[in-house]
Amino acid sequence: MATGSLSSKFTANYIGEWLQQQARYIIPPVLALVFLLGTWQMLCSGKTPPLPPPSKVWQETQEYIWHPFFDRDVYDVSAKDKVDSPARKELKEKLTIEKGLGVKTMVSLRRVAIGYTASALIGISLGIAIGTNVFLYRAFDPIFQVLRTIPPLAWLPIAMSAFQGVNESLKSIGLDVTEAAALFVIFVTSIWPILMNTAVGVQQVPQDYRNVSRVLRLSKFDYFITILMPSAAPYIFTGLRIAVGLSWLAIVAAEMLTGGVGIGFFIWDSYNSQKSSELILSLVYIGLVGFMLDKVVYYLSKLVAQSDA
């Protein structure tokens, strides 16, 4: 019986209906993408276009598209270096290390993971403390409202200045000043939506739930686990979802100023080198990665909180 019901799901009619349902969500964005690419191609097909058309971007970025994780040294091969001599190896000078966009993106994602995780742990903890204590909320809410309006990159100079004094301590844990400053920018950018949404979520626990906890004489731990956290979870995940997008925006901007390996610095370097095709491809990478990060947190919230938010 079970085998028959399972096989009935893979009939031609079932598969056809499933494809029709999926087509509703796939065809519209595909048509919109084709329209936008066609418009871009027409607007940038002149002799001196402001940007390369999609066809040129495709041609000039084949290596980055098909080999996103390459990692190689680049050497300066001079005329003397071409002479077959015992000193040939000594004449090679390593200029740079070229990395694919996949490698650069993974470096940026590692920074985001560190800063975002720290902001989630601290933001949720502070949000619960502030949300459950009226005095703390009245004391700190105005301060947090002011701090959260400061642009992310405005924190970068003061972070670098502050970390200069503990440079030796940072080196002992494998960080330098610019890396620590970039991580701090991610942290301070993403903590506010997590903190504020958590505090609001804790305050929005229905009064009926609180009354039930008093009637049942639940301990503080039981109240926290069975009532407070499940009720506040949709708000917490809303803050986490907003924060992950802000984290990704912040690291790209921070890497443009701090340099090093990362997709943000790759954008700035492509601009300085007038490599518009690589610049456009990196923007596509950023958009796709940001979209995937948002969806990861969204589906995690559906799994944990069982909410449609």
N, C-alpha and C positions, 0 to 999 in steps of 0.2 A: 504493500500500500504506500509506504513511504517512498519507495523507489519510483512508483508510478507518478506520485504527486511531484517528485523532484524533476522527473523527465518532462512532465507537462509544462514546466516553467521555461523550457528551452525549445518550445515549438516555434514555428515560423511566425505565427500571429503574435506570440508573446515578445519575441525579439523585435518584430516590426513596431509594436506599440512602444517598446522601450526606446527604440531609436527615434521615434517621433517625439517622445517626451524630451529626450536629450537635445534634439534639434532645436527646440524652443529656446534653449539656453546657449547653444553653440553658434547657430547661424547668425543671430543679430550682431554679436561682437565681431564675428569674422567679417561680415559685410561692412561694419563700421571701420574695421582695421584696413580693409581693402580700399575703402573710400579715402581714408586719411593718407594712406601711402600713395595712392594715385594723385591726390591733390598735392602732396609734398613733391612728388616726382615732376609734376607739371610746373610748379612754382620755382623749382630749383634746377631747371633744365637749360637755362640760358648759358651765355658765354662766361659770365662772371656771377654765378649764383652766390647768394649770401651763405648758403650751406650746401654741402654735397647732397645730391639726391639719394634716395634709398638704394638705387642700383650701384652707385659708386661706393656707398658705405659697405654694401655687401661684398664688393670686389676687394676693397682695401683692408677688410678686417677678417678675412678668411681664417688666418692663423689663430686669432683670438676666439673665433666662433667654434672652430672644430678642435682646437687644442687649448682649452681654457686653463689647464694645469701644467703647462710647461714651465720649467725652471732651469735656466742655463746662464753660464757666464759669457760675457761679451768682451772680446779682446781687441786691442788696437794692433792690427797687423800692418806694420810699416814696410817700406821698400826694403830696408835692411833685413827685416824679419823674414822676407821671402828668400834670402840667400841661404843656401844649405851650409850651415856652419855649426860647430859644436856649441856656440853661444846662442843658438836660435831660440831655445826655450827661455833664456834669460832676457831676450829682447821683447818678449810678450808682456804687455801691461794690461792687467784686467781693469777695464773701465767701470762696468756696471754688471749687475745681475738682473737679467730680464725674467719677469714672471708673468704668467698668464693671468687673465682677469679672474679666473676661478681661484687662483692662489691669493690674489689681492683681496678678493671678496671674503675668503675664509679668514684672512687676517683681520679684516674689519669686523666680521661676525664674532670672532673671538673677543675682541674688545667690547662689542655690544653685549655679549653674553656675560662678561664679568661685571660691567657697570650696571646692566639691567637686573641681574640677579641680586646684586647688593642693594639696589634701590627697591626691589620687590620685598626683600626680607625686612629692611629697615622701614620702608614705607607702610607695609601692612602692620608691623608691630606698633609703630607710632600712631597710625590711624586708629587701631583698636583702643590704644591707651587714651587718645584724645576723644574718641567717640563715646567712650564709656564714662568719661569724667567731665562734667560740665565746666568746672573751673579751668581745667587744662585747655578745653576747647575755646573758652572765652579768652584765655591768655595768649594762646599761640595762633589761633585762626587769623587774626589781622596780620601777624608777622609772615605767616605762610602765604597769605594772599599777595603781599608785597613781593616776596622772594620769587614766587612762581611767574611773575610778569617780567622778570629779567631775562633778556634774550640769552640763548645758550652760549654763544661765542663771547658774550661779555664776561663769562666766568673764566674763560681760558687764560687771559693775562694774569688775573689774580691767583689762579691755581698754579701757574708756572712760577710766579713769584714766591708763593708759599712753599712749594716743593723744593725750591732751590736750597732752602735751609736744611732739608732732610735728604739731600742728594745721596749721601753715603748710605743712609738706611735704605733708600730705594734700591740702590745697586745691590745690596745684600739679598734682596728678594727678586732680583732680575728685572728691575724697572729702571727707567731713566726719567728725567723731569718731564719731557714732552709726553711720554707714554702715560705717566701717572696723571698728567693734566688732562689728556684725552679721556681717560677712564673717568676722571672726576666730572668732566663736562657731561658725559653720558649719564652718570649717576644723578647729578643735580638737575638735569633736564627731565629725567623720567620719574623722579621720586614724587613730584607734586601731584600728578593725576592719581597715582596709586594711593598716596596718603589721604588726599581729600575725598576720593570716592570710598575708601575704606571707612573713614570717619562718618560719612553720610550714611553708608550702608549699616553701620553699627547703630546709628541713631534711629534708623527706620525699622528696627525690629518691631513687629506689631505688639501693641500693648496686651493683646489676648495671650500671646506666647509668653510674655513676662508673667502674667497672672497665673498661667498654668504652671510655670516653673516654681512660683511661690507656693501654689497649692501642693505640688508634688515635692516641695522642699528639696529641689535639686541643688547639689553642691555647685560652687562656682565653676569647677572644671566641667561638670556635666552640662551646666547651662551654656558654657562656652562651646562645647563640642556638639551638642544636640540642637541648640536653638540659635545662638548668636552667629556662628560661622555659616551654617546653611542659609540663614536669612540674609546675611551680608555678602554671600558669595557672588551673586550676580553683580553687585556694585563693585566688588573687588576686581572681578574679571573685566569689567568695563574699564576700570582704571588701568589694569595691566595691558589691555588691548590698545588703549590710547598711548600708553607709555612706550610700548615696543616700537610704534611708529615714530615717536619723538626721538627715541634712542638711535634709530637708524638715520634719521635726519641729522642728529647732532654729530654722530661720528664722521659722516661724510664731510660736514662743514669743518669739523675740528681737524681732520686729516689734511685738508687743503692748506691749513696754516702750520701745522706741526711737521708735515712732511713724513718721510719714511715709507714703508710698504703699506699699501692700503688703497682701496678704490677711490677714496676722496682725493688723495695725493695724485693718483693716476689721472684724474680729471684735470687737475690744475697743471700737471706736467704736459698733458696732451694739448691743453690750451696754449701753454708757452711754446710748445714745439709746432704749433699750428697744424696739428693732426686732428682735423675736425671729425673725420670718420670714427677714429678711436674714441673721441669725446662723446659722440652720439651713441656709440655702442655701450659705453660705460653707463650712460644715463638709462639705457634699456635694462642693463644689469641691475642697477639700483632700484628701478621700478619693480622689476620682477621679484627681487629679493624682499623688498618691502611688502609686496603683496603676499608672498609666502609666509613671512613672519606674522603678518596680521591674521592669516588664515590658521596658522598653527595655534595661536592663542585663542582664536575664536572656537575652533573645534575642541580645544582643551577645556574651554569653559562649558561647552555643551556636554562634554563627558563628565566633568566634575560637578558642575552646578545644576545640570539638567534644566537649563533655562534657555529660552528663546531670545534672550537679550543679545 
